[in-house]
Amino acid sequence: MDVLTSPNETENNTAALRVVITMRADFLGKCLEQDYAGLAENIKNHIATVTPLNQEELRDAIIKPAELVGLSVEEALVRKMIADVQGSPASLPLLQYALTELWELWHQDWQQRGTTAGKTLTLTNYVQIGEVKGALEKQADKVYNTLSEKEQAVAKRIFLELTQLGEGTEDTRRRVLKSELINDQHPEELLDQVICKLADARLVVTNNIVLNVTTVVRTEKMGDTTSQPVEVVIDVAHEALIRHWTSLRLWLDENRDALRTERKLQTAAKDWQDHQQDSAYLWLGARLAEAQEYEQKYFRLGRLVPLSKKFIEASKTEQQRLEREKDEQIQALNQALTESQLREQAIRILELLQIQPQDGVESAIQAIEENLKQLPANILTVVQNNLLQAMAIVNLPNIIQGHESGVNSVAFSPDGQRIVSGSGDKTLRLWDVNGQPIGQPLIGHEGAVKSVAFSPDGQRIVSGSGDKTLRLWNVNGQPIGQPLIGHEGEVKSVAFSPDGQRIVSGSWDNTLRLWNVNGQPIGQPLIGHEGAVNSVAFSPDGQCIVSGSWDNTLRLWDVNGQPIGQPLIGHESGVYSVAFSPDGQRIVSGSGDNTLRLWDVNGQSIGQPLIGHESGVYSVAFSPDGQRIVSGSWDNTLRLWDVNGQSIGQPLIGHESGVYSVAFSPDGQRIVSGSWDNTLRLWDVNGQSIGQPLIGHESGVYSVAFSPDGQRIVSGSWDNTLRLWDVNGQPIGQPLMGHKAAVISVAFSPDGQRIVSGSADNKLKLWRGSWQSWLKVCCDRLAYYLISHNPENNIMEGSCAVCAKYAWSSAEIAKILQRQAYDLAFQGKVELAITKFQQAIEYDPSLKLDPETEAHKWSRR
């Protein structure tokens, strides 16, 4: 437009170019409304109005062209044609087409008959072609009806695409690139086939244009080529087709809304592409709904261009992303609101527990139900805390008393149903999970019991003692055979092989020994160390043993007690700790020389010493996936290492005293450390501190452990207490008090429901270690209260319903109902008692009683 409207003059100021622009009257107003590069001003200054042709001008338009080729026009025909078009300027293109058709008809006749054909265009010929208003439509229908069904679908689409829909004006022509019509349903070959037929019939014209260059190469026939890349442009041959072809008008009426949507889509898709597919240009909400409705209704017609399809799919994806984001935000807000409500409720319950304990217990139980409904994957710490406080009111921890000297070692059986303890009083003891002793003390050792372990199948126990012997026991506490004699120093460490078929022992006599499960020694003592054996471990497959000693070395042994290779030499001080990787391919050792070392299973050192600590390394552990190692040192730090011995990041700094204990969470995503600075700390696997130190203990933290599900941590301290923490480092409840001396060892049962602690006060204690176990205690207390105070209570309502769902078995519910029934019968409420007995039988069909007989019998007492 700038080029067309700008001055273009020669040096002598004489115009070298004249541009004549024609414009239909119905479009003039739109051009005047917006000044396109000065176009409106040029129109105003240079406009020349072309008025409709009068009768004489119409006569000349009909006769003169014929005279130029030596033809005449019958007067009757002239009058008829003038009558058909006069007063209807829009019919002039039809007049042009009719005259052309008359010429073509005469020319065909002349080619057949020669000079006998005559030289006059007649009214008969005019009627034959369909007159002014029928000629073009007749031709269009004729061509369309010769097309196949597939070709007709393509032709219909072409003519619809070639129509520019009027907005307050008549529909007009529209040029379209052939490439924009190609899609899966209308392949290029089919399009070319149809376009050629329409072009041959002079219904459309095609031009080849060179895109993005000033030179435009045009040709009237498809298939012509130029030296430059071209695009084929299609246009209607006669705009009168759009106004006067009945079939096209019907198609347009049927598809007008769809076409508007389609055109808007194409424009939007092009805009999106031009802006590097920026999501800000996609359609969302109502506009996307409009596009999807179009897609659903008209997709089968094959009118969507590939770019529009891609645009719709991208818009759908973006809409889904935004909806997910919105849902997540709503979920987060709802969760935050729920958490806030539960926290407020927890504060009220805590106050209620102090003044109305029974009501507080019921509220604490119901809060668990509410938490599980609203946040099933996240039992809030404050809700657990309330339950723990409620349990403390109604129940005390089990104190396991019986030993007469310090408890040196404790272990759960693999099924979590028994505990074994070894003591300085020379005995072992077996306990059930409620802390009740099983049988009598296991007497036989003549020195302190230093180490105990269950076999993997839980059927045997091995103990090592200061009397230089080991002993085997069955799970009922009966000795198996004679003492395992052979060591010449106290036995500090014992372990079963993973398959339970061998036992290894480490002693202060500088040797290891292998034994079978009947207590028979396998081969000779494993001699080689020149200092006390501190630590022993079986490989995960049970085929190899590693030992660490005060002689600064490690040694590898096969399961027959034969040394594998030479001592693993490298440390310059005693080896405190050894561990196999989970896949059994590597060994890590920690030493008083401030280093760790990695070894392969053949005893070869892997790389250089892991240097970084500035004091002895007392604790090492592999992550569950075997990809990382964590070490704890008396230099107050932890360090992370990869399996090649490379340091990961900086030291984990935060503790203000030596790190005594480290542990990975079961999923390997967190590390917990316990220190002599009285705190625990949580770290992620990249060594970043998580939150603040876990403060609460009043003395050094000696032992830490994750629960099997990784959701809780227990710590034991020299302040005589245990503490529970959630995985975010928040304390759960108050300290677990009861021990009268330092808590040396803590462990979760395999199911995570109980915690056992061993202390310097000569006692073990059992604690309930999860909200499920705390709920059980509170529920059992609630059942007692209901029976004692009101046996008519429905235990399927209120807080009791929570207990029935999460804490009580069917047999336990039946027992509660029975006890209610007996109390009701004793009070003379026979019918109520019968109902309770019937309910009890429903929960436990094994009950052998007749409700009516039982109720009447107890009512007479």
N, C-alpha and C positions, 0 to 999 in steps of 0.2 A: 504494500500500500504506500509505503514511503517513496518507492521508486516511481510509482504511477502518478503521485500527486506532487512530486518535487520538480522544480524548473529543469529543463533540459534544452539548453540553447547553445548555438555556435558562437564563435568569436564575434561575428557581426551582429549578434543579438537576434538572429533570425531563428525561429523555432525549427528544429530539425526533425521533430517527432510530434505527431498528433495522436492523442489517445481518445478514442470514443468509447465510453462506457454506457451500456444500456442497462436499464433496470425496470423491473415491473413496478407499476404504481403501488401495489399492495405491500411492497418491501421498502418503499421510499421513506416512510415514516420512521422505520427502525434505524435507517442509516442517519437520519437527521437527529435522532435522539442521542446518539453517541458519536463524538467527533473522532472517527478513525483516522489519525494522522492527517487531519485537515480535510478529510473527504467531505464533511458536511459543508464546510466553507466553499469548497470547489463546486459542489452541487448548486449551492445558492447563487454563485457568481456565473456559472456556465450552463445552467440547466436549459434544455430545449425539450419542451413537452411534445410528445407524439400523440396526436388525437386518434380516435378510432377511424377506420377507413369509411368514407361515405360511399354511396351507391356507385358513382362513376369510378372511384378509385378501386372498388371491388371488381368492377367490370374489367378495368385495365389489368388487375392482378390475375384475372382468369384468362383473358384473351391474349395479352401481349407475349407471355412466355411461349404460347403455342405458335404464335405467328413467327417467332424467331426460328422455329424449326420447320416452318412451312405448313403448319396445321391450322385449321379453323375450328371454332367451337360453335356448335349448334346453338341458335338463339334461345331455344326452349331450355337448353341445359344451362346457359348463362343466367337466365331469369331464375331458374330453380335453385342454383347454387347461391345466388345473391340472397334469395329469400331464406335459405337455410342458415346463413351465417350473419346476415345484417342484424345489428342490435345485440350481437353476442361476440364481443371481442375475443373471448377465450376460445372461440371456435376457429380462429385463424390457423392454428397449427393443424387442425383437422382438415381445413380447406387445402392447405399445402399438401397434406398426405393424400387427400382424395385426388388432387390434380396429378400427383406423382403416380398414383395407382392407375389413373386413366391413361397416362402416357405409357406405363409399363404394359397395360392391356393392349393398346394400339400397336406398340412395338412388337409384341409377340405375334399379333395378327399379321403385321406387315412382314415379319420374318417367314411366316408360313405361306402367305398369299402373294407377297410382292406388291407390284403396283396396283393390283386389283383391290387392295385392302382399303382404298380410299384415304382421304386426308382430313377427315372430320371427326372430332370427339363428340359423341352423341349422348342424348339423355338416356338411351337404352343402356349404353356402357356404364353410365353413372349409377343407374338402378342396379346393374349387375354387380358392381363392386360394393354396394351397400350404402350409397350416398355418403354425405360428409360425416355424419355421426356414426355410421355403421362400418365404414371401410376399415378403419384401424382395428376396431374390436373384432370384426370378422377375421381379419388376418391373424390377430393375436390368438383367438380361439382355435383357429385352424392349426396353427403351429403347436400350440399347447396340447391339443388333442392327439397329435401325432407322436408325442413323447411317451415313453414307457412310464410305469408307475413310479419307479425310482427317479427318473428324469423329471417327472412332473413335480415331485417333492423338492428337487433342487431348483427348478425353475421358479416355483412359488417363493422359495426362500430368496432367490436372487432379486425378484421384483420387489419383495417386501424390503429388502436391504437397500434397494436403489431408490426408496421413497423417503424423503425428508418430511417427517410429520409436521403439519402446521400447528403453530401455537397462536390461535386467533386468526390465522390466515389459511389459505388453501395448502394442501400437500403439494410438495414440489420434488424435483429430481435431487438425487444424492449420488455422488461418485463413491465407489467402494473399491478397495484393493482386493484383487483376487485372493491374495494370501490370507486375508481376514475371513474368507469364507471356508477355508480348508479346515476340516476336523475329522474325527474318526468316522462319523456317519456320512460325511460328504468328502470323500478323498479327492485329491487333485485330478486324477484321471477322469472321474465322473463329472466334476465341475467343468473341465475343459470340453468334454463331450457336449454338455448342455449349452455352454456359452457359445460354442461354434455354431450350433443349430439356431440359437436365437439371433446371433450376429448375421448369419446367412439370410435370415428372414427379415433383417433390418428392424428388429425389435430392440436390440441393444447394440452399442458400439463399444469397442475396446481400444484402449490406447496403451502403448508401452512408454513408461516414463522412467527417466534416470533419477533416482532419489538423491536428495542432498547436493545436487549440482545445478548450475544455472542453465545448462543446456538440456532441453527437453526433446526427446526423440519420440515422435508419434508415428504410429502406423495404423491403418484401419483394419488390418488383418492380423489375427493371432499367429504366432509362430515366427514372425520376423525377429531378427536379432540384431543387436548393435555391439560395438566393441566394449561397451560399458555395461555393468550389471543393471538390469531393468526390472521394474515391477509392472504387472498388468493391472490397469485401472478399467473398471466397467462402468458404463453409464447407460441410461435409457436413450434410445434413438429419438423418441418423440415424447415430450412431457405430457402430450395429450393422452398417452396411455394411462397415466396416473389418474387423470380426471374422468376418462370416458370408457375405460375397459371395465365392464361390470364385474367380471370375476375378480380383478385386482381390488376394486372398491370393496367387494365383500370380504376378501382376505384382510384388507386393512381394517375394516370395521371389527372383524373377529379378533384381530391381533394387536389392536392399537395400544392397549395398556401394556401388553407383553413387550411390544416393540419399544415403548418408552423406557420400560425397565431395562431391556436389553441394551439400549443406547446409553443409558445412564451407567450401566455396568461397564460397558466398553470404555467410556470416558474415565470412569473412576479407576479401572484397571490400568489404563495407560498412564494416568496421573501417578498411581502407585509405583508403576515400573520406572517412570521418569524420576522418581524420588528414592531410587535405590531400595525399593520395596520396604519403605519405612512403615511400621505398623500403624503410625498415626493416620495413614491414608486408607486404611482398611474400613470396611463397612461393619458396623456393630448394631446391636439392638434392632430397632424397627427396620432400618435399611437392610440389615442382613436377613431379617425375616422376609422382607419383600423379595430379595434375591433368591432365597431358598424356596419361596412359593413359586417364583418363576421357574426355578430349576425343576421343581416337582411336576409342574404342569406341562412345561414345554421342552424339557430336556430331550424327549424322544424325537422331537422335530429336528434336532441337530443344528440349532441356530446359535449355540454358544461358541464363541471362538476360544481357542486354547488358553489365551491370556485371561479371559473372563473366568474360565473354569478354575484356573490356578488362583485367581483373585478371590473367588468364593471360598475355595478350600482354605486359603490362608486366613480369610476372615473368620471362618468357622473355628479354626485352630486358635486364633487370637481370642475369640469370644469364649471358647472353652477354658483357655488359660485365665482370662479375667474372672470367669465364673468360679473356677477353682480357687483363685486368689481371694475372691470375695467370700467364698464358703469358708476358706481357711481363716480369714479375718473374723468372720462371724463366729466360727468355732472357737477361735482364740479369745474373743470377747466373752462368749458364753462360758468358756472354761475359766476365764479370769473372774467372771461374776460368780460362777459356782464355787470356785476356790474361796472367794471373799466371803460368800455366805457360809460355807463350811467352817472357815476360820472363825467367823463371828460366833457360830454355833458352838465351836470347840471351846471358846473362851467361856461361854455361859455354862457348858457342861463341867468345865474345870471348877468353876465356882460352886455348882450344884453338888459336885462330889464331896465338897468340904462340909456342906450343911445338910444335905439329904442324900446320903450315899446310895441308897437303893434306887432312887429316881435318877441319880447321876449315872449309875451303871446301865439302867435301861436306855437312857439317852445316848450314852456312848455306843451301845450296841446298835441303836437305830441310826446313828451317824455313819456307821460302817456301811449299812444298807444304802443310805443316801449317796455316799461316796461311790459305792460300786455301781449304782445306777447312772450317776452323772459322769464319773471319771473311772471307768472300769480298769483302765491300765495304769492308774496312778492313785494309790491310796496315800492321801496327804499325810505328811509327817505329824501334823497337829492332831489329826484324827487317830493315828496310831498311838500318839502320845496319850490321848484321853483314855484309850482302851487299856494302855499299859498302867496308867494311874488307877483306873477302875479295878484292874486285876490286883494291883498292890493293896487295894482296900479289902478285897475279898479273899486274897490268897497270898501266901508267902512262898518264896523260892524253896525248892527242895534242897536241904542240906544233907549231904551224904557223909555220914560220920561212921568211923569204924577203925581207921588207921590210927596208930599211936605215934607216928612220926611223919615227917614231911612227905608229900606226894610228889614223886619225881617224874612220873610219866603216866599219861592217860591216853586211851584210844577207844573210839567207837567201833563196834562190829560193822562189817560192810552193809548189813541191812538196817543199821541204826537202832537195833532193838536192845543191844547190850553195851555196857561200858566195862573196860578193864582198867584197873589202876595198879601202879607199882609204887611201893613206899620204902622209906628208910627203916621201917619197922620189920623188914625182911619178908614181908608178905605181899601177895597180890589179892585183890578183891574183885568180884564180879557184881554188877548192879544192873537192875532193869532201868528203863528210861524214865521211870518215876522216882528213881533214886533209892529204891528198895534193894537191900542186899540179896544176892542170890547165893544161898548156901553159906558155908563157913569160909573164913579166910583161906587162901591157897598157901599152905605152909610147906616149906621144904628148903628154901634158900637159907644160907647161914650168914649172909651179908645183905646190905641194902639192895633193893631191886632198882636198877638204873634205867631199864628200858623194857617196854612191852609192845607187842604187836599182834594183831589178828591175822590169820591166813586169809587169802582172798575169798575163800568160800565160807569164811566165818566159823569153821568147825574146830580150829585149833588156835591156841595162844602160845606164843613163845616169850620167854622172859630172860633178861640178862642181868647178872648180879655182881656185886662187889666181892662175892665169894669165888669168883673166877669161873663160874659155871653158867650154863643155860639150862632152862627146863621147859618142857612141853606139857601143855594142859589141854583137856578137852573143854567144850563150852559149858560144861556143868562144874568145872573147877577141879576135876579129877586129874592127877598127874598121869602122864603117858610115859611109861618106862622110867629109866634111871636118869639122873642128871647128865647133861652133855658136858663131859669133862675133857679138858685139853688145853685151855688157856692157862697162862701162868701169871696173868694180871687181871684186874677187874674188867668185866665185859660192859663196855659203854654203849654199844650200838648193836641192834639186831634188826633184821628185815627179812620178810618172805620174798621169794622170787614171784614175778607176776602170775606164773602158773601154779603157785603154791606148793611146788614139789621140792624146793630147796630153801634153806635158811642160810643167811650169811651173818657172821658176827665179827665185830671189831673190838680189839682189846688194847689195854694199856701195856700188854706184853709185846707190842709192836707187830702183832700178827692179825690176820683174818683167818677165819675157819669156815668151811662149808659143811652143812649137815643135811641129811635127808629128813623127810617128815616123820620118820620113826626115831629120830634122834641119833642116828648112826653118822659118825664123821665120814665125809667124802674126801678120801685122799689125805695128804699131809697138811699141816698148817700152812697157810699162805704166808710164807716168810719172805721178807724182802725189805720191809720198812725198818728203819733204824731209830724210829721214834714212835710215840704213841699214835694209834689210829684214831683220828678225830671224827671222820665222816665216811660212810659207805653208802653206795646206791647201786641198785640193779638198773640195767638198761631197760627201756620200755618193752623190748621183746624177751627179756629174761635171759639172754644168752651171754651177757657180759656184766662184770662187776667193776666199779671204780672205787678206789679208796684214797682218802687224803690224810696226810700224816704230819706230825710235828717235825719230821725229818726233812721238810720242805718239798717233798715229792708227792706225786700221785702214782698209783699203780693200777693197771688193768689186769683182770683175771677172767679166765673162762669159767663156765659153770662146774667144771670139775676141779677148780682150784689151781689150775696151771697158770703161771704168769704169762701174759701176752706181751711179748717184746720187753724192752728195757723200762726202767722207771721213767716217769714223765718228769724230766728235770727242767727247771727253769726258774721256779720261785726261789727267792732268797730268804724266806722265812716260812714259818709253819702254814700249812694249808688248813683254813678254817671251814671252808664250805665247798661242796662239789654238787653238780647237777647235770643230768643228761638233758639234751633237747628233746622235745616231744617225739621227734622222728627217730631218736636214738643215734643220730649221725654225728653229733657233736657233744663235747663235754666242756663245761665252764667251771673254773675254779677261782676261789677268792682267797687271798693270802694276807698275812701280816706284813708282807713287803710292800703293801699299798697298791698292789696290782691285781688284775684278773688275767687269766690266760685261757685261750681256746685250744682245744685238742680234737683231733678226729678219733674215730673208734679204733684206729691202729696205734694210737698213742703219739702221733706226730703233732707237733706244735703247729697251729694255724696262725701264720702271721707273727707279728711282734706282740709283746705284752700290752695289755690294755691299760695304758698309763693315764693317770689323771687325778686319782685320789691322793690325798696327802696324809692318809693314815690307813690303818688296817681295814681290809674289806671283810666284814663279818657275815654278810648276807648276799646271796646271788639267786636269781630266779630267771628262767626263760618265760616269755609270754606264751599263752596257750597255743598260738600258731607257730611258735618257734622262730619268729622273725626278729625278735628283740630280746635283749637281756637287760635286766635292771640290777644295779648293785647298790648296797648301802654301806656307808663307811663311818668310822669314828671321826672323820674330818667334817662331820655335820652335813654332808651332802649325799645325794643319790646321783647316779649317772646312768644314762641309757646308751646302749651299744647295739649295732647291727650284728648279724651272724657272722660277719667277716672281721669283727673286732674293731670296727670304726666307730668312733664316738659320734652320737647323734646329738647335735646341739650343744648347749652349754650345760655345766653342772646344774642339777636341780637344787637351787639354793633357797633356804627358808628356815630350816631347823637351826637352832642355836646350841645344839649339843649333838652327840653321836647318834647315828641312825642304827637302831638295833634290829629292826624287823621291816621287811618289805614284802609286798604281795601284789600280784596282778589280779584284776577281777576276772571272773570266768570267761567273759567275752573278750578279754584282752584290751579293753578300751580305757581302763583306768588303773592307776597304781595307788596303793596306800602305803604310807610309811609311818612307823612309830619311833619316837625319839626320846632320849633322856631329858629333852627340854619340856617334858610333860605334855606334848602335843602330838596329834596325828596331822598328816597333810595328804591331800588328794592331788593327783597329777594326771594329765592326759598322756597319751602314748607319744606325744611329741615333746614331753618334758615340761609343758606349761602347767603352772600351778592352777588348780581349780578352786576358786573361792579363797576364803580365809582359813588359817589354821583351825583345826578342830580342838577347841579349848574346853577343858572341863576337868581333866585329871589334875591331881595335886602333886604328882610325882611321876617319875619316868615311865614311859609306855614300853612294856616288855614284850608284848605279843599282839599281833593284829591278824584278822582273818575276814575274808569276804564270805557272805552266805552263798550257798550253791546257786541261787538265782541271781546273784550279783546285786541285789537291791539293798542289802544291809551290811554293815561292818560292825564287828565286835572288837573291842580292845581290852586288854588286861594290863593293870598298872601296879606299881609299887605303893600306890595309895590305898591298896586293899580292895579296890572296886573294879567292876567291869562297866563299860559304857557301850550303848548301842547308838549307831549313827545311820542316817540314810545316805544314799550315794551322792547327795549334794553337800554332805558334810554337816547336816543339821542333826542335833542330838534328838534321839527318840526317848522321851521320858527322862526320869531321874537316874542317877547312877545306881547300878545293881549292887547293893550292899549286903554284906553277910560274912565275908571273909574277915579274918582277924590278922591277916598278914598279906604280904605281897602276892598278887595274882601272877603266877609264872607262866601259865599256859591256858589258852582258850581255843575252842574249836566248835564249829557248827556240826550238828548231825547231818548225815547225807540228805535227809529230806528238808533240812533247814528249819525244822520245827523246834529244835532244842539246842541249847548251848551248854557245854560242859566247861567248867573252869577248875584248874588245879592251883593250889595255893601253898605257900610256906607255912600255913596254919595247920598242916597235916590233913586237910579236908578237900574233897571235891564237892562241887555244887552243880546242880542241874537248874537251868533257867529256860523258860519258854522264850523261843527266839524269833517268833513271827506274830503278825497281827492275828493270824488264824488260830494260833495256840492261845493267845491272850483272849480272843473272843470265846474260845471254848471254856476257859476258866470262868469268865463273866457269865456265860450262858448257864453253866452248871450251877453257879451260885443263884442265878435268877430262877432256875427250876426249883431249887430248894425253897426259895422264898415263896414262890407261887403255891407250892404244896403246903407249906407251913401256915400261910396266911389266908389263902383263898383257893381251895382246890377246885372251885367252879370255873376258874379262869380258863379261857379258850387259848390253848398254847399255839394256835395257828393265827393269832392276831398280834399286832404291835411288835414289840421287841422279840417276843417269843418266835414269831414267824421268821425273823431274821436268823435266829438260832437254828430253827428247823431247817432253814435253807442252806446255811453255811457251816454250822457247828455240830449238829446232832445227826447221828445215823438213825435209820428207821427203827432199829432195835432200841436205841436210847429214847426215842420219842415214845415208843410203846411202853417202856419202863416208867417214864414220867406219867403217862396216862393211867397206867396201872396204879401207881401210888396215889394219884388223885382219886381214882375210883374207890380204893380202900378207905381213904379218909371220908369220902362222901357217904359210903355205905355205913361206916361207923357213926356218922352224924344222923343216920336215918334217911338220907336222901337217896333212896334205892333206885328210882328211875334215872336220876343223873348218873349214879354209879354204873348202872347197866350200859348207858350210852358211852361212858368213858371206857369200860371194858371192851365194848364193840369196836370203838375207835382203835384201841390198843391192838386188837386182833388184826385189824386192817393193815396196821403198820408192821406187825410181826405175826404172820400166819402160823408160825411154829408154836405159838402159845397154846397150851392145852388147858383150857378152862371154858366153862359155860357161864356167860355174863350174868344171867338171871340167878343161877344157883350160887355163884360166887358173891353177888351183891347181897342176896338174902342171908347167906351164911354170916357175912361180916356185919350185917345190920343187927344181928341178935347178940353180938358180943358186948 
